Amino acid sequence: MGPNIRYVGGAYWDFFDHHVPLTELSLKECLENVGFTVTRCVPRFLPYTMVNARPTPVVLVRLYLRVPLLWRAMGKQFLLLGEKPMPPK
């Protein structure tokens, strides 16, 4: 999971550890190039940041996660799930 520069724009650079601009597709390509299989790729998942934000009630987080339509409206971070292949025996 990480910020998707496609949706975050210039705010991506507001954190000192954001050196490489990433989208879900660029990270997917990197993972596949080193042998991982990407099993799920969600371009918009969570809002950009919760740093310095008031705590969000758990019930609202659960509701958000159950309604993917909200992800499209508010999501600015991608989610990738991948599997590392088993080494040959």
N, C-alpha and C positions, 0 to 999 in steps of 0.2 A: 504494500500500500504506500502511496506517496502522492504528493501534489502533482496535478496534471497541468503543465504549463499552458496547454491549449485553453484551459478554462480559468486559470489563475491570472495569467498575464504578468504584468510587471511586478505584482506583489510576490511572485515566486522568489525574487531576489532579496526579499526582506529578511531572510534567515542566512546566517553566515555559512551554513553547511550545504546550501544549495548551489553547487558548482556546475552541475551538468543539467541542462534543461531536458526534462523527461516527459514523455507521454506514455500512455499504456502500450502503444504500439512499439515505441523505441525500446522499452524495457522488455517487452515480449520478445522482440528480435534478439536482444542480448541474451536472454535466458535460453532461447532455442539454439543460439549459436554455441553455447557451452554445454548443450546436451539435455537441457530440461524440457519437459513437455508441459505446456501451459494448458491447464484444464478449465480455467475460467478467467475471463478478461472483462472487467467492468470499467468503462471509461469514466463514469461519474458514480462515485460511491458516497463518501462522506463529505461534509462541508470542509473548506480549506483548513481552518485551524481552530483549535479551541484554546490556544495559548492566551493567557490573560483574559479569559472569558469567564463569566459567572458559571458555576456548575449547572449542568443541564439535568433536570429530574430524570431518573431512570425510566419512568413510564414514557416520557417523550422520546428517549433514545430507542426504546423497544418499538414504539409506534413507527418512528422513522425507518428503522431497519425492516419493518414488515410491509412498507409501502414504497416499492421501487419507483413509483411515479414521482415521489418526493426527491429521489436521488437525482433525477433528470433536472429538477428545478434548482436544487441546492448543492448537489455534489460537485466538488472541485478536486477531489482526490480519486485516483484510480485504485482498483483492487485487482491483483493478479494472484491466481493460485496455480502452483506448478508442482510437478513431481520430478524428483531426481531418479533417473533410471537405475535399476539394480545392476551392480557390477557383474560381469560374467563369472561363473564359477569355474 
